[in-house]
């Protein structure tokens, strides 16, 4: 399978049988995704982990006019916030499952709004974290607040790791706004889930800074996708 970085937390994963599009916010500068939408092979699945503007864009609902084989799989908060209609797709809460003859999807938790996605297809195990992360700002938070956030994250991670101990690829937030602690959530993730390829997302465009984590990833037996620019891709 080939994974292509589009922008922020949006990635396209392509195979001969299916194509996945996760958390479209806006296209690359060259409009790579929208220009190639009609070319993607197999059935197209469009995922949105929650209603935040940097993870969901109503523009994606218009893609069904470009091709008629799109299946939308959204977090249920997108529906409850009236960002779309019940007829627009399939909606998941934490613990819910979507399955058809090509893919299996289970919704796991988030430490912010919405859900995270675990997807099985073509013998691969794929995870998109949405906003699941150890979101803390040690310079601005009290020890009690930090402990509460870390416990929340660890509880959600434990549920995932208990059911999905191995992944082929994980798209996970590495947000430079967290400062020196930007990789804390990813480290805990790699310690508990054997991950073939870690893909950084939610990076605010600061890929040079974030890619410093790449060497550390190898110590957990994982590969790291060192993104330099939009439309970079990697095979897994």
The 8 nearest C-alpha neighbors of each residue, nearest first, counted from 0:
[[1, 14, 235, 13, 234, 12, 2, 15],
 [0, 2, 234, 13, 12, 233, 235, 3],
 [1, 3, 12, 233, 232, 11, 234, 13],
 [4, 2, 232, 11, 10, 230, 231, 5],
 [3, 5, 10, 230, 231, 229, 6, 232],
 [4, 6, 27, 229, 9, 10, 230, 26],
 [5, 7, 9, 27, 8, 4, 229, 26],
 [6, 8, 201, 9, 200, 202, 203, 5],
 [9, 7, 200, 201, 6, 22, 10, 54],
 [10, 8, 22, 23, 21, 6, 5, 7],
 [11, 9, 4, 5, 21, 3, 20, 12],
 [10, 12, 20, 3, 19, 2, 13, 21],
 [13, 11, 2, 19, 1, 18, 3, 10],
 [14, 12, 18, 1, 0, 17, 11, 19],
 [13, 15, 0, 16, 17, 18, 1, 40],
 [14, 16, 40, 41, 17, 13, 18, 0],
 [17, 15, 41, 14, 40, 42, 18, 121],
 [18, 16, 41, 42, 14, 43, 15, 40],
 [17, 19, 13, 43, 12, 14, 44, 42],
 [20, 18, 44, 12, 11, 43, 45, 21],
 [19, 21, 11, 45, 10, 46, 44, 12],
 [20, 22, 46, 9, 10, 23, 47, 45],
 [23, 21, 54, 47, 9, 55, 46, 8],
 [22, 24, 9, 25, 54, 55, 21, 56],
 [25, 23, 53, 54, 56, 55, 22, 52],
 [26, 24, 23, 6, 27, 56, 53, 5],
 [25, 27, 30, 5, 32, 6, 28, 31],
 [26, 28, 30, 29, 5, 6, 229, 31],
 [27, 29, 30, 26, 31, 229, 6, 25],
 [28, 30, 31, 27, 26, 32, 34, 230],
 [31, 29, 27, 26, 28, 32, 33, 34],
 [32, 30, 34, 29, 33, 27, 35, 26],
 [33, 31, 35, 34, 30, 36, 26, 5],
 [32, 34, 36, 35, 30, 31, 26, 37],
 [33, 35, 31, 32, 36, 30, 37, 38],
 [36, 34, 38, 32, 33, 37, 31, 39],
 [37, 35, 33, 38, 39, 34, 32, 65],
 [36, 38, 35, 39, 66, 65, 34, 33],
 [39, 37, 35, 36, 40, 34, 41, 66],
 [40, 38, 36, 37, 18, 35, 41, 13],
 [41, 39, 15, 17, 16, 38, 18, 42],
 [40, 42, 16, 17, 15, 18, 43, 39],
 [41, 43, 17, 68, 18, 69, 44, 16],
 [44, 42, 18, 69, 17, 19, 68, 70],
 [45, 43, 70, 19, 69, 71, 18, 20],
 [44, 46, 20, 71, 19, 72, 21, 70],
 [47, 45, 21, 72, 73, 22, 20, 71],
 [46, 48, 22, 73, 49, 55, 21, 74],
 [47, 49, 74, 129, 114, 113, 115, 73],
 [50, 48, 113, 74, 47, 51, 77, 112],
 [49, 51, 77, 55, 52, 76, 54, 48],
 [52, 50, 54, 53, 49, 55, 112, 77],
 [51, 53, 55, 54, 50, 56, 24, 49],
 [54, 52, 24, 51, 55, 7, 56, 23],
 [55, 53, 22, 24, 52, 51, 23, 49],
 [56, 54, 52, 50, 24, 23, 22, 47],
 [55, 57, 58, 24, 59, 23, 52, 54],
 [58, 56, 59, 60, 55, 82, 83, 61],
 [57, 59, 56, 60, 61, 62, 55, 23],
 [58, 60, 61, 57, 62, 56, 23, 63],
 [61, 59, 62, 58, 57, 63, 87, 71],
 [62, 60, 59, 63, 58, 64, 65, 57],
 [61, 63, 65, 64, 59, 60, 66, 58],
 [62, 64, 66, 61, 65, 67, 69, 60],
 [63, 65, 62, 66, 61, 67, 60, 69],
 [66, 64, 62, 63, 37, 67, 36, 61],
 [67, 65, 63, 64, 68, 37, 62, 69],
 [66, 68, 63, 69, 64, 65, 62, 70],
 [67, 69, 42, 66, 43, 70, 63, 44],
 [70, 68, 43, 44, 67, 63, 71, 42],
 [69, 71, 44, 45, 43, 72, 68, 88],
 [70, 72, 88, 45, 44, 46, 89, 73],
 [73, 71, 89, 46, 88, 90, 45, 70],
 [74, 72, 47, 90, 46, 48, 89, 75],
 [73, 75, 91, 48, 49, 90, 76, 113],
 [74, 76, 90, 91, 78, 77, 92, 73],
 [75, 77, 79, 78, 74, 80, 113, 49],
 [78, 76, 50, 75, 80, 82, 79, 74],
 [77, 79, 81, 76, 75, 80, 83, 82],
 [78, 80, 76, 81, 77, 75, 82, 83],
 [79, 81, 77, 78, 82, 76, 50, 83],
 [82, 80, 78, 79, 83, 77, 84, 76],
 [81, 83, 77, 80, 78, 84, 57, 50],
 [84, 82, 81, 78, 87, 77, 85, 57],
 [83, 85, 86, 87, 78, 81, 82, 88],
 [86, 84, 87, 88, 78, 83, 89, 90],
 [85, 87, 84, 88, 89, 83, 90, 71],
 [88, 86, 84, 85, 83, 71, 89, 60],
 [89, 87, 71, 86, 72, 90, 70, 85],
 [88, 90, 72, 71, 73, 91, 87, 97],
 [91, 89, 75, 73, 74, 72, 88, 92],
 [92, 90, 74, 75, 95, 73, 106, 93],
 [91, 93, 95, 75, 94, 74, 106, 114],
 [92, 94, 106, 107, 108, 95, 114, 91],
 [95, 93, 106, 107, 92, 105, 96, 91],
 [94, 96, 91, 92, 106, 93, 105, 97],
 [97, 95, 105, 104, 106, 98, 94, 91],
 [96, 98, 104, 103, 105, 95, 99, 89],
 [99, 97, 103, 102, 104, 96, 100, 101],
 [98, 100, 101, 102, 103, 97, 104, 96],
 [99, 101, 102, 98, 103, 120, 97, 42],
 [102, 100, 99, 120, 103, 17, 98, 121],
 [103, 101, 120, 99, 119, 98, 100, 104],
 [102, 104, 98, 119, 118, 97, 99, 120],
 [105, 103, 118, 97, 96, 117, 98, 119],
 [104, 106, 96, 117, 95, 116, 94, 97],
 [107, 105, 93, 116, 94, 95, 115, 114],
 [108, 106, 93, 115, 114, 94, 116, 105],
 [109, 107, 114, 93, 115, 155, 106, 110],
 [108, 110, 131, 114, 111, 130, 115, 113],
 [111, 109, 131, 152, 132, 130, 151, 112],
 [110, 112, 109, 130, 131, 113, 132, 114],
 [111, 113, 49, 109, 114, 110, 130, 50],
 [114, 112, 49, 48, 74, 109, 76, 111],
 [113, 115, 108, 109, 48, 107, 106, 93],
 [114, 116, 128, 129, 107, 106, 108, 127],
 [117, 115, 106, 127, 126, 105, 107, 118],
 [116, 118, 126, 105, 104, 125, 106, 127],
 [119, 117, 104, 125, 103, 124, 126, 116],
 [118, 120, 124, 103, 123, 102, 125, 104],
 [121, 119, 102, 123, 122, 101, 118, 103],
 [120, 122, 123, 119, 101, 102, 16, 14],
 [121, 123, 120, 119, 124, 167, 102, 125],
 [124, 122, 120, 121, 119, 167, 125, 166],
 [123, 125, 119, 166, 167, 118, 168, 122],
 [124, 126, 118, 168, 117, 167, 169, 166],
 [127, 125, 117, 169, 116, 170, 118, 128],
 [128, 126, 170, 116, 129, 115, 169, 171],
 [127, 129, 115, 131, 171, 130, 170, 126],
 [128, 130, 115, 48, 131, 127, 114, 109],
 [131, 129, 111, 109, 128, 132, 110, 112],
 [130, 132, 109, 110, 128, 129, 111, 115],
 [133, 131, 184, 134, 130, 110, 152, 172],
 [132, 134, 184, 152, 149, 135, 183, 148],
 [135, 133, 132, 148, 136, 177, 110, 184],
 [136, 134, 145, 137, 133, 148, 177, 140],
 [135, 137, 139, 138, 177, 140, 134, 145],
 [136, 138, 140, 139, 135, 145, 141, 142],
 [137, 139, 136, 140, 141, 135, 178, 177],
 [138, 140, 136, 137, 141, 135, 145, 144],
 [141, 139, 137, 136, 144, 138, 145, 142],
 [140, 142, 144, 143, 145, 139, 137, 138],
 [143, 141, 145, 144, 146, 140, 137, 147],
 [142, 144, 146, 141, 145, 147, 140, 148],
 [145, 143, 147, 141, 146, 142, 140, 148],
 [144, 146, 142, 148, 147, 143, 135, 149],
 [147, 145, 143, 149, 144, 148, 150, 142],
 [146, 148, 144, 150, 145, 149, 143, 151],
 [149, 147, 151, 145, 150, 146, 152, 144],
 [150, 148, 152, 146, 151, 147, 133, 153],
 [149, 151, 153, 147, 152, 148, 146, 154],
 [152, 150, 148, 154, 149, 153, 147, 155],
 [151, 153, 149, 155, 150, 154, 133, 110],
 [152, 154, 156, 150, 155, 151, 157, 149],
 [155, 153, 157, 151, 152, 156, 150, 158],
 [156, 154, 152, 158, 157, 153, 108, 151],
 [155, 157, 153, 159, 158, 154, 160, 152],
 [158, 156, 160, 154, 159, 155, 161, 153],
 [159, 157, 161, 155, 156, 160, 154, 162],
 [158, 160, 156, 157, 162, 161, 163, 155],
 [161, 159, 164, 163, 157, 162, 158, 192],
 [162, 160, 158, 159, 157, 163, 164, 156],
 [161, 163, 160, 159, 164, 158, 157, 165],
 [162, 164, 160, 165, 159, 161, 166, 192],
 [163, 165, 192, 160, 193, 162, 161, 166],
 [166, 164, 193, 192, 163, 194, 167, 124],
 [167, 165, 194, 124, 168, 125, 193, 195],
 [166, 168, 195, 124, 194, 125, 123, 196],
 [167, 169, 196, 125, 166, 195, 197, 194],
 [168, 170, 126, 197, 127, 198, 171, 125],
 [171, 169, 198, 127, 199, 128, 126, 197],
 [170, 172, 128, 199, 200, 169, 198, 173],
 [173, 171, 200, 201, 174, 199, 132, 202],
 [172, 174, 199, 202, 181, 182, 200, 201],
 [173, 175, 202, 176, 181, 201, 172, 177],
 [176, 174, 177, 178, 181, 202, 173, 209],
 [177, 175, 178, 174, 181, 203, 136, 202],
 [178, 176, 181, 175, 180, 136, 174, 179],
 [179, 177, 176, 180, 175, 181, 136, 174],
 [178, 180, 181, 177, 182, 175, 183, 176],
 [181, 179, 178, 183, 182, 177, 136, 137],
 [180, 182, 177, 178, 174, 175, 179, 173],
 [183, 181, 185, 180, 184, 173, 186, 212],
 [184, 182, 186, 180, 185, 181, 187, 133],
 [185, 183, 133, 187, 132, 186, 182, 188],
 [184, 186, 188, 182, 187, 183, 189, 171],
 [187, 185, 189, 183, 188, 184, 182, 190],
 [188, 186, 190, 184, 185, 189, 191, 183],
 [187, 189, 185, 186, 191, 190, 192, 184],
 [190, 188, 186, 192, 191, 187, 185, 193],
 [189, 191, 187, 188, 192, 186, 219, 193],
 [190, 192, 189, 188, 160, 187, 193, 164],
 [193, 191, 164, 189, 165, 160, 194, 188],
 [194, 192, 165, 189, 166, 164, 191, 195],
 [195, 193, 166, 196, 221, 167, 192, 165],
 [194, 196, 167, 221, 168, 222, 166, 193],
 [197, 195, 168, 222, 221, 223, 194, 167],
 [198, 196, 223, 169, 168, 222, 170, 224],
 [197, 199, 170, 224, 169, 171, 223, 196],
 [200, 198, 171, 173, 172, 170, 197, 202],
 [199, 201, 172, 8, 202, 171, 173, 7],
 [202, 200, 7, 172, 8, 174, 203, 173],
 [201, 203, 174, 200, 204, 205, 173, 175],
 [204, 202, 205, 201, 7, 174, 175, 206],
 [203, 205, 202, 206, 7, 201, 6, 207],
 [206, 204, 203, 208, 202, 207, 209, 175],
 [207, 205, 209, 208, 204, 210, 227, 226],
 [206, 208, 210, 209, 205, 211, 227, 226],
 [209, 207, 206, 210, 205, 211, 175, 212],
 [208, 210, 206, 211, 207, 212, 205, 173],
 [211, 209, 212, 207, 213, 208, 206, 225],
 [210, 212, 209, 213, 208, 214, 207, 215],
 [211, 213, 210, 215, 214, 209, 216, 182],
 [214, 212, 216, 210, 215, 211, 223, 217],
 [213, 215, 216, 217, 212, 211, 218, 223],
 [216, 214, 212, 217, 213, 218, 219, 211],
 [217, 215, 213, 218, 214, 219, 221, 223],
 [216, 218, 220, 221, 219, 215, 214, 222],
 [217, 219, 216, 220, 215, 221, 214, 213],
 [220, 218, 217, 221, 216, 189, 190, 215],
 [221, 219, 217, 218, 222, 216, 195, 194],
 [222, 220, 195, 217, 219, 196, 216, 194],
 [221, 223, 196, 195, 217, 197, 216, 224],
 [222, 224, 197, 213, 196, 225, 198, 216],
 [225, 223, 198, 226, 197, 222, 196, 199],
 [224, 226, 210, 223, 227, 213, 198, 206],
 [227, 225, 224, 228, 206, 231, 210, 4],
 [226, 228, 206, 225, 231, 207, 229, 210],
 [227, 229, 226, 231, 230, 4, 206, 204],
 [228, 230, 5, 231, 4, 27, 6, 227],
 [229, 231, 4, 5, 3, 232, 228, 27],
 [232, 230, 229, 4, 3, 228, 226, 227],
 [233, 231, 3, 2, 4, 230, 1, 234],
 [232, 234, 2, 1, 3, 235, 231, 224],
 [235, 233, 1, 0, 2, 232, 3, 12],
 [234, 0, 1, 233, 196, 167, 168, 2]]
